[in-house]
Amino acid sequence: MSNAEICAILSKCVYVNQIKDIDYFMNRNSFRKYIISLLALTAVIFAACFVFYIPSKALTTEEFKALIKRGADEKRKFLIVSKDAQTGAYATIGEAVEAAKNRDIIIVLPGEYDESVNMADKELILVGWDKETTVITHEASNYLFPVINASSGEISNLTLYCYFNPDTLPDLSTFYPELKDEDPYLFASYFPAYVIHLDDNHMYKSSMVISNCNIISEQNYCIGIGLRNHCSVAINNCFVYAPSGSGCLFIHDPDRVEVGHDMNVLIQGSTFSSGNKTVLKLQSVRPENRVNLTFIGNEFIDKVSDPSEYFMIENDPIVTEHLGFMGSGAFYLTENSMLNNVDMLNVAALLPPIAIDTPEASSETGISIDATLSSDDFFTSNEP
């Protein structure tokens, strides 16, 4: 199916979801049959067209219909991005983000988009049509311009690639350490960018989900996360690859006590590979903070002699108690961590053996884990 055909179908969905008060119109006899007929016609078009034309790795008919229904139920507007400059579509993702309001859905049609997308001040759903053919790239030369800068919402079904460009490297002869205090933004510009960067105060009491994506970085970490109080971040069913960069994931707690304390990170069903073997770096910044880590069904595919090579732990000087995961000060594995191919991430593998051959042994000693744990189960409120 061409981008023009997709836009023609999606335009009907955009029209329906731009009605300011759909419930009001649905309850009026003069509009009720019209709206219902239009929705029914749209569903028929989906069933007739998408089943036969969508590639196997693109959004399935059911996934797309569910997305449309979600938009209608939650009063979300749809914005379309197309490289072909189709009528009603935005030419760049940045233009769509600028036009979008909180909770809108941006659907990116197949193509390669070379841009740095900043959506950190909005809660948006960014969905690619097909992660094999919907690609967002950007050069890695400047820390301030990652492929995607976000804070809350969802990113899914995309390939995100941060590439090395030797022609745009900063002039390190002009760099000096004191610049960090004099001009933090200029200081940051001397360092390479992440692919996805989550480090913004809009994360406070919010959630971010990254799912079904290929995330590749040639320089810095693939995903850099600076957490905020009561925030939750989930990475689901992703392939995260750092062929020659720093590693796959870098996570740190907040550096200010007023935005810290309780945070949650869930990583499940994902595959990680790093050229230097480092998959995860954890930096503990303040002693008051606690980050709950849950790993479920992940695979680290690089061969190492010692599984500890996958992890890098850093504690700032004021963090004096190192009782967390692998001696970190702020990060703790939850009891739901399991089914990973690295035993250090499986809580059950870390527990002492349970005695079962003596009358004194309790049948309730072990941990009971629901293998069907979902993000909804994980994202429970920590608010007092």
C-alpha positions as CSV (number, residue, x, y, z in Angstrom):
1,M,0.0,0.0,0.0
2,S,1.4,3.4,-1.0
3,N,1.7,6.3,1.4
4,A,-1.1,8.1,-0.6
5,E,-3.5,5.2,0.0
6,I,-2.6,5.1,3.7
7,C,-3.2,8.8,4.0
8,A,-6.5,8.6,2.3
9,I,-7.7,6.1,4.8
10,L,-6.2,7.8,7.8
11,S,-7.7,11.1,6.9
12,K,-11.1,9.7,7.8
13,C,-9.8,8.8,11.2
14,V,-8.3,12.3,11.7
15,Y,-11.6,13.9,10.7
16,V,-13.6,11.8,13.2
17,N,-11.2,12.5,16.0
18,Q,-11.1,16.2,15.4
19,I,-14.7,16.5,16.5
20,K,-14.4,18.5,19.8
21,D,-17.1,16.6,21.6
22,I,-17.8,13.3,20.0
23,D,-20.2,12.2,22.8
24,Y,-22.4,15.2,22.1
25,F,-22.7,14.4,18.4
26,M,-23.3,10.7,19.1
27,N,-26.2,11.5,21.3
28,R,-28.0,13.7,18.7
29,N,-30.3,11.8,16.4
30,S,-29.4,14.0,13.4
31,F,-25.7,13.0,13.6
32,R,-25.8,9.6,15.3
33,K,-26.4,7.5,12.1
34,Y,-23.9,9.6,10.2
35,I,-21.1,9.1,12.7
36,I,-21.8,5.4,13.2
37,S,-21.9,4.8,9.5
38,L,-18.6,6.7,9.0
39,L,-16.9,4.6,11.7
40,A,-18.4,1.4,10.3
41,L,-17.2,2.3,6.8
42,T,-13.7,3.0,8.1
43,A,-13.6,-0.3,9.9
44,V,-14.6,-2.1,6.6
45,I,-11.9,-0.3,4.7
46,F,-9.3,-1.3,7.4
47,A,-10.4,-5.0,7.1
48,A,-10.4,-5.0,3.3
49,C,-7.2,-3.1,2.7
50,F,-4.8,-3.7,5.6
51,V,-5.2,-7.5,5.7
52,F,-3.9,-7.8,2.1
53,Y,-1.4,-4.9,1.9
54,I,0.4,-4.4,5.2
55,P,3.8,-6.1,5.4
56,S,4.2,-8.8,8.0
57,K,6.3,-6.5,10.3
58,A,4.0,-3.5,9.9
59,L,1.1,-2.7,12.2
60,T,-1.4,-5.5,11.9
61,T,-5.0,-4.8,11.1
62,E,-6.0,-5.5,14.7
63,E,-3.2,-3.3,16.1
64,F,-4.1,-0.5,13.9
65,K,-7.9,-0.7,14.6
66,A,-7.0,-0.8,18.3
67,L,-4.9,2.3,17.9
68,I,-7.8,4.1,16.1
69,K,-10.3,3.0,18.7
70,R,-7.9,4.2,21.5
71,G,-7.7,7.6,19.9
72,A,-11.4,7.9,19.6
73,D,-12.1,6.7,23.2
74,E,-9.5,9.0,24.7
75,K,-10.3,12.0,22.5
76,R,-6.8,12.0,21.0
77,K,-6.1,13.7,17.6
78,F,-4.2,11.9,14.9
79,L,-1.3,13.6,13.1
80,I,0.3,11.9,10.0
81,V,3.9,12.3,8.9
82,S,4.8,11.3,5.3
83,K,8.0,11.7,3.3
84,D,5.9,11.9,0.1
85,A,4.2,15.2,1.2
86,Q,0.8,13.7,1.0
87,T,-2.2,16.0,1.4
88,G,-3.0,16.4,5.1
89,A,0.3,15.0,6.3
90,Y,3.4,16.7,7.8
91,A,6.7,16.4,5.9
92,T,8.7,16.1,9.1
93,I,8.2,14.6,12.5
94,G,9.3,17.8,14.2
95,E,6.5,19.7,12.4
96,A,3.9,17.2,13.7
97,V,5.3,17.4,17.2
98,E,5.1,21.2,17.1
99,A,1.5,21.1,16.0
100,A,0.5,18.3,18.4
101,K,-1.0,18.8,21.8
102,N,-0.6,16.7,24.9
103,R,-1.8,13.1,24.4
104,D,-2.1,13.3,20.6
105,I,-1.0,10.4,18.4
106,I,1.6,10.9,15.7
107,I,1.7,8.1,13.0
108,V,4.9,8.1,11.0
109,L,4.6,6.5,7.5
110,P,7.5,4.5,5.9
111,G,10.6,6.4,5.0
112,E,14.0,7.6,6.4
113,Y,13.7,10.9,8.4
114,D,17.0,12.5,9.3
115,E,16.1,14.9,12.2
116,S,16.4,15.4,15.9
117,V,12.9,15.2,17.4
118,N,12.2,17.1,20.6
119,M,9.0,16.1,22.3
120,A,10.2,16.5,25.9
121,D,7.6,19.1,26.9
122,K,4.6,17.0,25.7
123,E,3.0,13.7,26.4
124,L,2.7,12.1,22.9
125,I,2.3,8.7,21.3
126,L,4.8,8.4,18.4
127,V,4.1,5.3,16.3
128,G,6.0,4.1,13.2
129,W,4.1,2.3,10.5
130,D,6.7,-0.5,10.1
131,K,9.9,-0.5,12.2
132,E,11.9,-2.1,9.3
133,T,11.0,0.7,6.9
134,T,10.2,3.6,9.2
135,V,13.6,5.0,10.3
136,I,14.6,8.1,12.2
137,T,18.3,9.0,12.1
138,H,20.5,11.8,13.3
139,E,24.2,12.4,13.7
140,A,25.7,11.9,17.1
141,S,28.0,14.9,17.3
142,N,26.0,17.0,19.8
143,Y,24.6,15.8,23.1
144,L,21.8,18.4,23.0
145,F,20.3,16.9,19.8
146,P,19.5,13.2,20.2
147,V,17.4,11.3,17.7
148,I,14.5,11.6,20.2
149,N,14.3,13.8,23.3
150,A,11.3,12.8,25.3
151,S,9.8,12.7,28.8
152,S,6.4,10.9,28.8
153,G,4.1,9.1,26.5
154,E,5.0,6.2,24.1
155,I,7.5,5.5,21.3
156,S,6.9,2.4,19.3
157,N,7.4,0.5,16.0
158,L,10.5,2.5,14.8
159,T,14.1,2.1,13.9
160,L,16.1,4.8,15.6
161,Y,19.7,5.3,14.6
162,C,22.3,7.7,15.8
163,Y,25.3,7.7,13.4
164,F,28.9,8.9,13.7
165,N,29.9,11.8,11.4
166,P,33.6,12.7,11.7
167,D,33.0,16.0,9.8
168,T,30.9,17.4,12.7
169,L,33.0,16.6,15.7
170,P,33.4,19.5,18.2
171,D,36.7,21.3,18.5
172,L,38.0,19.9,21.8
173,S,40.8,22.4,21.8
174,T,38.3,24.9,23.1
175,F,37.0,22.7,25.8
176,Y,37.8,23.2,29.5
177,P,36.2,21.6,32.6
178,E,35.1,24.8,34.3
179,L,32.7,25.3,31.3
180,K,30.3,23.0,33.0
181,D,29.5,25.6,35.6
182,E,29.9,28.6,33.3
183,D,27.7,27.4,30.5
184,P,26.1,23.9,31.0
185,Y,24.5,23.8,27.5
186,L,27.8,24.7,25.7
187,F,29.6,22.2,27.9
188,A,27.1,19.4,26.9
189,S,27.5,20.2,23.2
190,Y,31.0,18.8,23.4
191,F,29.7,15.3,24.1
192,P,28.0,12.9,21.7
193,A,24.2,12.4,21.7
194,Y,22.1,9.4,22.8
195,V,19.6,7.9,20.5
196,I,16.7,8.4,23.0
197,H,17.2,10.8,25.8
198,L,14.8,11.0,28.8
199,D,16.0,13.6,31.3
200,D,13.4,16.3,31.9
201,N,11.3,17.6,34.8
202,H,8.2,16.7,32.7
203,M,8.9,13.1,33.8
204,Y,7.8,13.9,37.3
205,K,4.8,11.6,38.1
206,S,4.6,10.4,34.5
207,S,5.4,7.3,32.5
208,M,7.3,6.6,29.3
209,V,7.0,3.4,27.3
210,I,9.4,2.4,24.5
211,S,8.3,-0.7,22.6
212,N,9.0,-2.7,19.5
213,C,11.9,-0.6,18.4
214,N,15.4,-1.1,16.9
215,I,17.7,1.4,18.8
216,I,21.2,1.7,17.4
217,S,24.0,4.1,18.4
218,E,27.5,4.5,17.0
219,Q,28.9,6.7,19.8
220,N,27.1,7.4,23.1
221,Y,24.7,5.1,24.9
222,C,21.6,4.0,23.0
223,I,19.3,5.2,25.7
224,G,20.1,7.8,28.4
225,I,17.6,8.1,31.3
226,G,17.7,10.7,34.0
227,L,14.8,9.8,36.3
228,R,12.4,12.0,38.3
229,N,10.3,11.3,41.4
230,H,7.3,8.9,40.9
231,C,8.2,8.3,37.3
232,S,8.1,5.0,35.5
233,V,10.0,4.0,32.4
234,A,9.3,0.7,30.4
235,I,11.4,-0.8,27.6
236,N,9.5,-3.6,25.9
237,N,10.4,-5.9,23.0
238,C,13.3,-3.8,21.7
239,F,16.6,-4.6,20.0
240,V,19.2,-2.3,21.5
241,Y,22.6,-2.3,19.8
242,A,25.8,-0.2,20.5
243,P,28.4,-1.6,18.0
244,S,31.2,0.7,19.0
245,G,29.8,3.2,21.5
246,S,29.6,3.5,25.3
247,G,26.9,0.8,25.9
248,C,23.2,0.2,25.6
249,L,21.6,1.9,28.6
250,F,22.7,4.6,31.0
251,I,20.4,5.4,34.0
252,H,20.8,7.8,36.8
253,D,18.7,9.1,39.6
254,P,18.0,12.8,40.1
255,D,20.7,15.1,41.4
256,R,18.2,17.3,43.3
257,V,16.4,16.1,46.4
258,E,13.2,17.9,45.5
259,V,12.7,15.8,42.3
260,G,14.0,12.5,43.6
261,H,13.0,9.5,45.9
262,D,10.9,6.7,44.3
263,M,11.2,5.6,40.7
264,N,10.5,2.5,38.6
265,V,12.2,1.0,35.5
266,L,10.8,-2.1,33.7
267,I,12.8,-3.8,31.0
268,Q,11.2,-6.8,29.4
269,G,11.5,-9.0,26.3
270,S,14.4,-7.1,24.9
271,T,17.7,-8.0,23.3
272,F,21.0,-6.1,24.0
273,S,24.4,-6.1,22.3
274,S,27.3,-3.8,22.9
275,G,30.7,-3.6,21.2
276,N,32.5,-3.0,24.5
277,K,30.2,-5.5,26.4
278,T,28.7,-2.8,28.7
279,V,25.0,-3.2,28.5
280,L,23.9,-1.2,31.5
281,K,25.5,1.7,33.5
282,L,23.8,2.7,36.7
283,Q,24.9,6.0,38.4
284,S,23.6,6.7,41.9
285,V,23.6,10.4,42.6
286,R,21.8,11.0,45.9
287,P,21.5,8.8,49.0
288,E,17.8,9.6,49.5
289,N,16.7,8.0,46.1
290,R,15.5,4.6,45.4
291,V,15.0,3.1,41.9
292,N,13.1,-0.2,41.5
293,L,14.5,-2.2,38.6
294,T,12.5,-5.1,37.0
295,F,14.0,-7.3,34.3
296,I,11.8,-9.9,32.7
297,G,12.8,-12.2,29.8
298,N,15.7,-10.2,28.4
299,E,18.7,-11.5,26.4
300,F,22.3,-10.2,26.5
301,I,23.9,-11.8,23.4
302,D,27.6,-10.8,23.8
303,K,29.8,-13.6,25.1
304,V,31.7,-12.6,28.3
305,S,33.9,-14.5,30.8
306,D,32.2,-12.8,33.8
307,P,28.5,-11.6,33.6
308,S,29.5,-8.6,35.8
309,E,31.2,-7.2,32.6
310,Y,27.7,-6.3,31.4
311,F,27.2,-3.8,34.1
312,M,29.0,-0.6,35.2
313,I,28.2,0.8,38.6
314,E,29.1,4.4,39.7
315,N,28.2,6.0,43.0
316,D,28.7,9.7,43.6
317,P,30.8,10.6,46.7
318,I,27.8,11.5,48.8
319,V,26.2,8.1,48.3
320,T,28.0,6.2,51.1
321,E,25.7,3.2,51.5
322,H,26.0,0.7,48.6
323,L,23.4,-1.9,49.4
324,G,21.6,-2.0,46.0
325,F,22.1,-4.0,42.9
326,M,25.8,-4.9,42.4
327,G,26.8,-2.4,45.1
328,S,24.9,0.6,43.8
329,G,23.4,3.1,46.1
330,A,20.0,3.8,44.6
331,F,19.1,0.8,42.3
332,Y,17.4,-2.3,43.6
333,L,16.1,-5.4,41.8
334,T,12.4,-6.2,42.4
335,E,11.2,-9.7,43.2
336,N,9.5,-9.8,39.8
337,S,12.9,-9.9,37.9
338,M,13.1,-13.3,36.2
339,L,13.6,-15.3,33.0
340,N,16.7,-13.4,31.8
341,N,19.7,-15.2,30.3
342,V,21.9,-13.5,32.9
343,D,21.3,-14.9,36.4
344,M,22.5,-11.7,38.1
345,L,19.1,-10.2,36.9
346,N,17.0,-13.1,38.2
347,V,16.0,-12.6,41.8
348,A,15.1,-16.3,42.3
349,A,18.7,-17.3,41.3
350,L,20.1,-14.9,43.9
351,L,18.1,-16.3,46.8
352,P,19.5,-18.9,49.1
353,P,18.2,-22.4,48.5
354,I,14.9,-23.3,50.2
355,A,14.9,-26.3,52.6
356,I,12.1,-28.6,51.7
357,D,13.0,-31.8,53.5
358,T,12.4,-30.7,57.1
359,P,9.0,-30.2,58.9
360,E,10.1,-26.7,59.8
361,A,10.3,-25.5,56.2
362,S,7.5,-23.1,55.2
363,S,5.6,-23.6,52.0
364,E,5.4,-19.8,51.7
365,T,9.2,-19.2,51.7
366,G,9.5,-18.9,47.9
367,I,8.5,-16.1,45.6
368,S,5.4,-16.3,43.6
369,I,5.6,-14.5,40.3
370,D,2.9,-14.0,37.7
371,A,4.6,-14.8,34.4
372,T,2.0,-12.7,32.6
373,L,3.0,-9.5,34.4
374,S,2.2,-6.5,32.2
375,S,3.2,-2.8,32.3
376,D,-0.2,-2.0,33.9
377,D,0.7,-4.3,36.8
378,F,4.1,-2.7,37.1
379,F,3.1,0.9,36.9
380,T,1.5,1.3,40.3
381,S,1.4,4.6,42.0
382,N,4.0,5.4,44.7
383,E,2.4,8.6,45.7
384,P,1.7,9.0,49.4
